[in-house]
């Protein structure tokens, strides 16, 4: 929960100067089956999106990459998968029921609702998150115009709680859809201690959906009301030197997004000013990415001290402590919380991969994903779809490789069009079966990035792609 981390530093408004714009990217995502506006047949709904066939492959690859890097490859990490609907008391303990809010303001003329802090930041470059009075005053003083209708007649800025409420059979009162995944981790702290052989420092990781009733969703999948997070709670000894571990986590968070294809020059760190840190945080840093709409938060890292475990201990009457048998000490651990947004990671992967290039045949759009995250690793084409012997051979090759790689079989249109489609979905290799294949058992493999074509023996394809 970063809502109470007020920021006051003026932020520069650098924009991504590359060819990619959000219009181009959203167009490509829809045209090529990555991301669709959800419920379009009903006119769309609440800025929600569906991941299409390539989007879901990309998402799964990114989840796997994250899980491997932060859970499977590390001896000090374990994973869980907790429920979305959790005990309502949990949200009281964590402070969400009373404090998880954003500032909203309505235009009195057109009745449209906005994030007050965002309007003010647009005008002044200052982040006044949490300072309702100043926001109201600033909007008045600067005669801020409504982005919708141009009027300047605002209501007062006021807090709006972003938790999604719902009802549940057999439970009195409201229950909530979790606004972040972290809560589900803290309540399993004791079970992890009891069932696993973890020793401090250790972390618990989780990937899952979170729900926030955002006042304004937008910028494509950057701000959604239903989104996915990848979160870690990393438990440390309060007497430990935490700053070094903290910096290592920041480095690893950046390392992850670089592995997804981001360039270092499009990343920056933003430390929340000490004076405005929320009561539980010793230090909070956002990792920001230069989106086409400016530098915005991608990931975050907070030192949340013993706030969460102490609160859950207090509200549940369960001791949430750790016993160190070597030092013979019992204590409530402190926690570092690296948090990653899945949907923003996907957006960065797409933005960073997008290229428009001049080629012999004119221009091409290509998604130059790092190969390990590409949704489809290779496409297999019979040169002509009406030649059964070519189709049969191509299908045989498909079957011989399908257990190793995610493949696509395509026999539509001419080869040029098939290449164009595979470039636009970022497929590293296209394999064409032609008449020579039937004679000499070789295929043409075309490389996405260099566009070079090579003859490769059928038996060597697997190794060629793996390398
Ligand atoms: P923001 O300031 O952009 O609202 P936040 O500070 O509220 O983000 P956190 O509470 O720190 O975000 O959530 C952790 C991560 O979850 C963020 O770094 C971001 O990647 C992702 N995230 C948060 N809110 C949304 C959202 N509405 N849509 C998509 N991803 C989100």
Boltz pocket constraint, residues with backbone or C-beta under 6 A from the ligand:
constraints:
  - pocket:
      binder: B
      contacts: [[A, 1], [A, 2], [A, 3], [A, 180], [A, 212], [A, 214], [A, 221], [A, 222], [A, 223], [A, 224], [A, 225], [A, 227], [A, 228], [A, 229], [A, 297], [A, 298], [A, 299], [A, 300], [A, 339], [A, 340], [A, 341], [A, 342], [A, 343], [A, 344]]
      max_distance: 6.0
